[in-house]
Amino acid sequence: MKSYLKQLKARQLEYKLLDGSSYVDNDYVCKWENGEPFKPDYVTHSFNRILKENNLPIIRFHDLRHSSASILLKLGFTLKEIGSL
């Protein structure tokens, strides 16, 4: 994960250099190539579209967090371990 974030930051710096003064400079991690941050509902809408396209049940994106925590508990992870992920 750490290496991915470093790669992402380097790529965003490249975009910033290419776009010059038109680049929207900020500290957001999730943003478009021009630096503009994703709208808060972007992930939700994209997730719902992917579910529909694949004929999967519609659930909230946030529910994935709870589902993964439940699976990890059943696999023997402790709450402390899950919370640190």
Residue, then its C-alpha position, 0 to 999 in steps of 0.5 A: m500500500k505504501s509503495y502504491l501511494k508513493q507511485l500515486k504521489a509521483r504520478q500526481l506531481e507529473y500531472k502538476l508539472l504538465d498542467g502548470s498553473s491550471y493544475v488544482d493544487n491540494d493535498y487530496v489523494c483521490k483526485w483527477e489528473n488536473g488535481e481536482p478532487f473527486k466529488p464525495d459521491y463519485v465512489t458511491h455512484s461508480f460502485n453502484r454502476i459496477l454492481k448493476e453492470n455485473n448483476l450483483p445485489i445493490i449494497r452501500f459501499h460502506d457495507l464492504r467495511h463491515s463485511s470484510a471485518s466480519i470475514l476477518l473475525k471469522l478467520g480468527f483476527t482480533l478486533k485490534e488487528i482488524g482496526s489496525l488494517 
